[in-house]
Amino acid sequence: MEETEYISARSSTNMSRPHDGQRTFFPFGNPFCIILPKGSYLSLKFRELQFSFEKNLADKLKKLKPKDNADVLTLSWMRLAIEFLSEAYNSLKTLINELQLPVSDWDEKWIDIYLDSSVKLLDICIALSSELSRLNQGQILLQYVVHLMDISTSHPSPEQLKKSHLHLHEWIEHINSKSFKLESCPVIESLRGTLGLPKVKSSKGTVLMRALYGVKVMTVFICGVFSVMLSGCSKPLIDLHISSEDFFWFEAFCDLQAAVNEEIRRQFDSGKVVIFKEIAAVEACATGLCNLTISGSCEKEPMQDSIGINHEEEMIAPRKSTDLERQMLQEYAINLVNGANSLGHELDSVSKQVNDFFEIVLMGRDALLCNLRISAAPSLGFADTRMLRVTMNRSPSKQAI
């Protein structure tokens, strides 16, 4: 602006000179108005915000892709993936603030997209938390077996071995029972159906819609993978096709999706049930220990005659364990302790990440609803404002909780 004023001043000075006549300084107009049209600075700022946001997504997606594809079948990768989603939604919140786009300027369609997506995410978080809680409940059985198999003082008695066998068998059945809710998971499919990049005229709106689309794509993909892992069913596994290739995160996302889906499909094609590595390690140990405990505690029930009297002399004494069996029992017991502790730690970490993600989504949704109330209140009467408050409080997010 100062430069334009300076040019105008020089033009006025030159025009006052007799030998210049009425000729302007730039006979074809000010070239700065052509190079830098009105409002171009804001457009450049929006492009920079858009580039920064999408590059941040791309960089984090690259870190999320494991060196070994098999590592995606772990609770530790699941924890990193949910942490990625939390960071993405926090970045989205920051972007909205940097755009200086008040809710009063939001198109009604944008608000519907945000609110609809957020309530679906809350439902997905609840389903994931429920399944993780169910898996965590099995830790009680494992900890009791660890207590029974404490070999630091003495060798477990036949009774302890028998109880250990029963509880290990119960844990194996518990861990292999799958969630039918996650297997069908209509919420994820419904969220996938909302994927789309609406055409927006304003620069701010375009940046916002691209950002919302990118975050939603990541969310649908990652939640779909979790549903497969926790349900043991390939039905929720989907290949997302991005609407455009001009997103900066396009290549990184396609690489990650191809690697993850390829590994999961390879597991299913081999006849294996997809399961987290941490759980599979404990299950292998539990199965081996289960076989050893039944061999070390086998005894026949006392025989009864025709009138139901026990004959104690016919009871077969428990078979004594060999040194090799005792050594194997000790190794399995130690591995069970280490595996159970590691599994419990990972389940707690993932559960915490899911809860944190739930809170981020919920706070973002509540903030939008609060801003809607504030922006709508001045133009409404007292009765209308009160009605709006009641309507907002009946939002699906409250029902989801």
C-alpha positions in Angstrom: 0.0 0.0 0.0 2.9 2.3 0.9 4.6 1.5 -2.4 1.4 2.4 -4.3 1.1 5.7 -2.5 4.7 6.4 -3.3 4.1 5.7 -7.0 1.1 7.9 -7.0 3.1 10.7 -5.4 5.8 10.5 -8.0 3.1 10.5 -10.7 1.6 13.6 -9.3 5.0 15.3 -9.2 5.8 14.3 -12.8 2.4 15.4 -14.0 3.0 18.9 -12.6 6.0 19.4 -14.8 5.2 21.4 -18.0 7.3 19.2 -20.3 5.5 16.0 -19.2 2.0 17.3 -20.0 -0.8 15.0 -18.8 1.1 11.8 -19.3 0.9 9.3 -16.4 3.9 7.5 -15.0 2.5 4.1 -16.1 0.6 4.6 -19.4 -0.8 1.1 -19.2 -1.8 1.1 -15.6 0.0 0.2 -12.4 1.9 -3.2 -13.0 1.8 -3.9 -9.2 -2.0 -4.2 -9.4 -1.5 -6.9 -12.1 1.3 -8.8 -10.3 -0.3 -8.5 -6.8 -4.1 -8.2 -7.3 -6.3 -7.2 -4.5 -6.6 -9.8 -1.7 -3.7 -11.9 -3.1 -1.8 -11.7 0.1 -4.6 -13.5 2.0 -4.8 -16.1 -0.7 -1.0 -16.7 -0.4 -1.4 -17.0 3.3 -4.2 -19.6 2.9 -2.0 -21.6 0.5 0.8 -21.6 3.0 -1.6 -22.8 5.8 -2.9 -25.5 3.5 0.5 -26.7 2.4 1.8 -26.7 6.0 -1.2 -28.7 7.3 -1.0 -31.3 4.5 2.8 -31.6 4.7 2.4 -32.3 8.4 0.0 -35.1 7.7 2.3 -36.6 5.1 5.3 -36.5 7.4 3.4 -38.2 10.2 2.0 -40.8 7.8 5.5 -41.7 6.7 6.6 -42.3 10.3 3.5 -44.4 10.8 4.5 -46.8 8.1 6.6 -49.6 9.8 9.9 -50.9 8.4 8.5 -54.4 8.6 4.9 -54.7 7.4 4.2 -57.4 10.0 4.7 -54.8 12.7 1.2 -53.3 11.9 -0.3 -56.3 13.7 0.8 -55.0 17.1 -0.9 -53.1 19.9 2.1 -50.7 19.9 1.4 -49.8 16.2 -2.3 -49.3 17.2 -1.2 -46.9 19.9 0.9 -44.9 17.5 -2.0 -44.8 15.0 -4.4 -43.4 17.5 -1.8 -41.0 18.7 -1.5 -39.9 15.0 -5.3 -39.3 14.8 -5.2 -37.2 18.0 -2.4 -35.0 16.6 -4.3 -34.7 13.3 -7.5 -33.4 15.1 -5.4 -31.0 17.2 -3.8 -29.7 14.0 -7.2 -29.3 12.5 -8.3 -27.2 15.5 -5.2 -25.1 15.2 -5.8 -24.6 11.4 -9.4 -23.4 12.1 -8.0 -20.8 14.5 -5.3 -19.7 12.0 -7.9 -19.3 9.3 -9.8 -16.9 11.5 -13.0 -18.4 10.3 -15.7 -17.8 13.0 -18.5 -20.2 13.2 -20.9 -17.4 12.1 -19.2 -17.6 8.7 -19.5 -21.4 8.4 -21.8 -22.7 5.8 -24.6 -24.8 7.2 -23.4 -27.8 5.2 -19.9 -27.6 6.8 -21.4 -27.6 10.2 -23.5 -30.7 9.4 -20.5 -32.5 8.0 -18.4 -31.8 11.2 -21.1 -32.6 13.6 -22.2 -35.8 11.8 -18.6 -37.0 11.5 -17.8 -36.2 15.2 -20.7 -38.2 16.6 -19.8 -41.2 14.5 -16.2 -40.9 15.8 -17.5 -40.9 19.4 -19.5 -44.1 18.7 -16.4 -45.7 17.2 -14.3 -44.8 20.2 -16.9 -46.3 22.5 -16.8 -49.6 20.5 -13.0 -49.7 20.6 -12.9 -48.9 24.3 -15.4 -51.6 25.0 -13.4 -54.3 23.1 -10.1 -53.2 24.7 -11.7 -53.4 28.1 -12.9 -56.9 27.4 -9.4 -57.9 26.4 -8.0 -56.3 29.6 -10.4 -58.3 31.7 -8.6 -61.4 30.7 -5.5 -60.1 32.6 -7.2 -61.1 35.8 -7.1 -64.7 34.7 -3.5 -64.5 33.7 -2.4 -62.8 36.9 -4.1 -65.5 38.9 -2.2 -68.2 36.9 1.0 -66.3 37.4 0.3 -66.4 41.2 -0.4 -70.2 41.1 2.7 -70.9 39.0 5.0 -69.0 41.3 8.1 -71.1 41.1 10.4 -68.9 43.2 9.7 -70.8 46.4 8.7 -74.3 45.3 7.3 -76.4 42.5 3.5 -76.0 42.0 1.4 -78.7 43.5 -0.9 -80.9 41.4 -3.9 -78.9 42.6 -2.2 -75.7 41.5 -1.4 -77.2 38.2 -5.0 -78.3 37.7 -6.3 -74.8 38.5 -3.7 -73.2 36.3 -4.8 -75.4 33.4 -8.5 -74.5 33.8 -7.8 -70.8 34.0 -5.4 -70.8 31.1 -8.0 -72.7 29.0 -10.6 -70.1 30.0 -8.3 -67.2 29.1 -7.6 -68.7 25.6 -11.4 -69.0 25.0 -11.9 -65.5 26.3 -9.2 -64.0 24.1 -10.4 -65.8 20.9 -14.0 -64.7 21.3 -14.5 -61.8 18.9 -16.7 -58.7 18.9 -19.6 -59.0 16.5 -20.3 -55.3 16.9 -16.9 -54.5 15.4 -17.2 -57.2 12.8 -20.2 -55.4 11.2 -19.3 -51.9 12.4 -22.0 -50.0 10.5 -20.6 -46.7 11.9 -17.3 -47.0 10.1 -19.1 -47.8 6.8 -21.5 -44.9 7.4 -18.5 -42.6 8.0 -16.9 -43.8 4.8 -20.1 -42.9 3.0 -19.7 -39.3 4.0 -16.2 -39.0 2.4 -16.3 -36.4 -0.3 -14.7 -33.0 -1.1 -17.5 -30.4 -1.6 -16.8 -27.5 -3.9 -16.4 -24.3 -2.0 -16.1 -20.8 -3.4 -14.3 -19.0 -0.6 -10.5 -19.5 0.0 -11.0 -20.2 3.7 -13.7 -22.7 3.0 -11.6 -24.5 0.5 -8.7 -24.9 2.9 -11.1 -26.0 5.7 -12.8 -28.6 3.5 -9.6 -30.1 2.2 -8.3 -30.4 5.8 -11.5 -32.0 7.0 -11.4 -34.4 4.1 -7.8 -35.4 4.8 -8.4 -36.1 8.5 -11.6 -38.0 7.7 -9.8 -40.3 5.2 -7.1 -41.1 7.8 -9.8 -41.8 10.4 -11.8 -44.1 8.3 -8.7 -46.1 7.2 -7.2 -46.5 10.7 -10.5 -47.3 12.4 -11.2 -49.9 9.7 -7.9 -51.6 10.4 -8.6 -51.6 14.1 -12.0 -53.2 13.5 -10.4 -56.0 11.5 -7.7 -56.6 14.2 -10.1 -56.6 17.1 -12.9 -58.6 15.4 -10.7 -61.1 13.4 -12.9 -60.5 10.4 -11.8 -59.0 7.1 -15.2 -57.5 6.3 -14.3 -54.0 7.7 -11.1 -53.9 5.6 -11.5 -51.4 2.8 -9.4 -49.7 0.1 -10.0 -46.0 0.1 -9.7 -44.2 -3.2 -8.8 -40.6 -2.8 -10.9 -38.1 -4.8 -7.8 -36.2 -6.1 -4.0 -36.7 -6.3 -3.1 -33.1 -5.6 -3.1 -33.6 -1.9 0.4 -33.4 -0.5 -0.2 -36.5 1.7 -1.6 -38.6 -1.2 1.5 -40.6 -1.9 2.3 -41.2 1.8 -1.2 -42.4 2.5 -1.4 -44.7 -0.5 1.9 -46.3 0.5 0.7 -46.9 4.1 -2.7 -48.2 3.0 -1.1 -50.7 0.5 1.4 -52.0 3.1 -1.1 -52.4 5.9 -3.9 -54.0 3.8 -1.4 -56.3 2.0 -0.1 -57.7 5.3 -3.6 -58.2 6.7 -4.9 -59.9 3.6 -1.8 -62.1 3.5 -2.6 -63.3 7.0 -6.2 -64.1 6.1 -5.2 -65.9 2.8 -2.8 -68.1 4.8 -5.8 -69.3 6.9 -4.7 -67.4 10.1 -7.0 -65.3 12.2 -5.5 -61.8 12.4 -4.5 -61.1 16.0 -2.1 -58.7 17.7 1.4 -60.1 18.1 1.5 -59.3 21.8 -1.7 -61.4 22.3 -0.4 -64.2 20.0 2.8 -64.5 22.0 1.0 -64.9 25.3 -1.5 -67.3 23.7 1.4 -69.5 22.5 2.9 -69.5 25.9 -0.5 -70.2 27.6 -1.2 -73.2 25.2 2.2 -74.8 25.9 1.8 -74.2 29.7 -1.7 -75.6 29.4 -0.4 -78.8 28.0 2.3 -79.2 30.6 -0.1 -78.5 33.5 -2.6 -81.2 32.4 0.2 -83.8 32.2 1.5 -82.9 35.6 -1.8 -82.9 37.3 -3.5 -85.9 35.7 -5.2 -88.2 38.1 -8.2 -90.4 37.8 -11.3 -89.9 39.9 -11.9 -92.5 42.6 -14.0 -95.5 41.4 -17.4 -96.0 42.8 -19.3 -99.2 43.2 -22.9 -99.8 42.4 -24.1 -98.2 45.6 -21.9 -95.1 45.2 -19.2 -95.9 47.8 -15.7 -94.6 46.9 -12.8 -97.0 46.8 -9.8 -94.9 47.8 -7.3 -97.7 47.1 -8.2 -97.5 43.4 -7.2 -93.9 43.1 -4.2 -93.4 40.8 -1.6 -91.1 42.2 -0.4 -88.1 40.2 2.5 -88.9 37.8 5.8 -87.3 38.9 7.2 -84.7 36.6 10.5 -85.3 35.0 13.4 -82.9 35.3 12.9 -81.8 31.6 9.2 -81.1 32.2 10.0 -79.1 35.4 12.5 -77.1 33.4 10.0 -76.5 30.6 7.4 -75.6 33.1 9.7 -73.0 34.6 10.6 -71.5 31.3 6.9 -71.3 30.3 6.0 -69.7 33.6 8.7 -67.1 33.3 7.6 -66.3 29.7 4.0 -66.1 30.8 4.9 -63.5 33.5 6.9 -61.4 31.0 4.2 -61.7 28.3 1.3 -60.9 30.6 3.0 -57.8 31.9 3.9 -56.6 28.4 0.4 -57.3 27.2 -1.2 -55.5 30.1 1.0 -52.5 29.6 0.2 -52.2 25.9 -3.5 -52.6 26.5 -3.5 -49.9 29.1 -1.5 -47.6 26.7 -3.9 -48.1 23.8 -6.9 -47.7 26.0 -5.5 -44.4 27.3 -4.9 -43.2 23.7 -8.4 -44.1 22.7 -9.8 -42.2 25.7 -7.6 -39.1 24.9 -8.8 -39.2 21.3 -12.4 -39.4 22.5 -11.9 -36.3 24.7 -10.3 -34.4 21.8 -13.2 -35.1 19.5 -15.8 -34.4 22.2 -14.2 -31.1 23.2 -14.0 -30.0 19.5 -17.7 -30.8 19.0 -18.7 -29.1 22.2 -16.7 -26.0 21.3 -18.5 -25.8 17.9 -21.9 -26.2 19.6 -21.0 -23.5 22.1 -19.9 -21.1 19.4 -23.2 -21.8 17.5 -25.2 -20.9 20.6 -23.2 -17.6 21.1 -23.4 -16.6 17.5 -27.1 -17.4 17.3 -28.1 -15.7 20.6 -27.9 -12.0 19.6 -30.3 -12.6 16.7 -32.8 -14.6 18.7 -35.3 -13.7 21.2 -35.2 -15.1 24.8 -37.6 -18.0 24.0 -35.7 -18.9 20.8 -32.4 -18.9 22.5 -33.7 -21.1 25.2 -35.1 -23.5 22.6 -31.7 -23.6 20.8 -29.9 -24.4 24.1 -32.3 -27.3 24.7 -31.8 -28.6 21.1 -28.0 -28.5 21.4 -28.0 -30.3 24.7 -29.9 -33.2 23.0 -27.0 -33.6 20.5 -26.0 -37.2 19.6 -22.7 -36.9 21.4 -24.5 -36.8 24.8 -26.4 -40.0 23.8 -23.2 -41.7 22.7 -21.6 -41.2 26.1 
